[in-house]
């Protein structure tokens, strides 16, 4: 549980950093996102989800063999 909370905290830091550092650019970026088709956003989200799962799989697999 401690590891999960550390990872969750790190995700929050990474997600919050652009909003803190570049609020005006994030507003413009969100405007661009609103203009995208739902299908495009689903494809991008699915690709990121699969990429993240692959990174987790290979990272955990690599750490287990060390």
N, C-alpha and C positions, 0 to 999 in steps of 0.2 A: 504494500500500500504506500510505503514511503517513496519508492521509486516512481509509482504512478503519479503521486502528488508533485514530485520534482519535475517530471515530464510535463504535466499539466501547467505548472508554473512557467516553465520555459516556453511552452507554446503561447501562453498569454503574453509573455514579454515580447516574443517575436511578432505576434499579431498586433500588439499595441504600439510598437516602435514607429511604424510609418505614420500612424495617426498623430503621434506626439511630435515627431520630427518634421513632417510635411503635411499639415492639415489642409492647406489649400490645394495641393496636388492630389490628395486623397479624395477631396470633393469632386475634382475634375474627373478622376479615375472612376468614381462611383457613377458619375453622369454617363460616362462611356459604357459602363457595365449595364446600365438601365436600357441602353439602346440596342444591346445585343439580343439576338433571338434566343428563346428558351433552349432550343436544340443545341446551339453553340455553347451555351453555358453548361448544359448537361454533359456534353462531350468533354469540355475542359475539366469539369469537376470529376468526371469518371476517370479521365487520364491521370489527374493528380492523385486520386484515390488509389488507383492501381500502382502508380509509381511509388507512392508512400508505403503501400503494403510490400512491394518488392524490396524497397530499401530496408524496411523493418525485418523482412525475412532473411535477407542476406547479412544484415548486421548482426542479428541474433545467431544465425548459423555460424558466422565467422567468430563471434565471441565464444561460442560453445566449444569450438575446436582448439582454442588457444590454451 
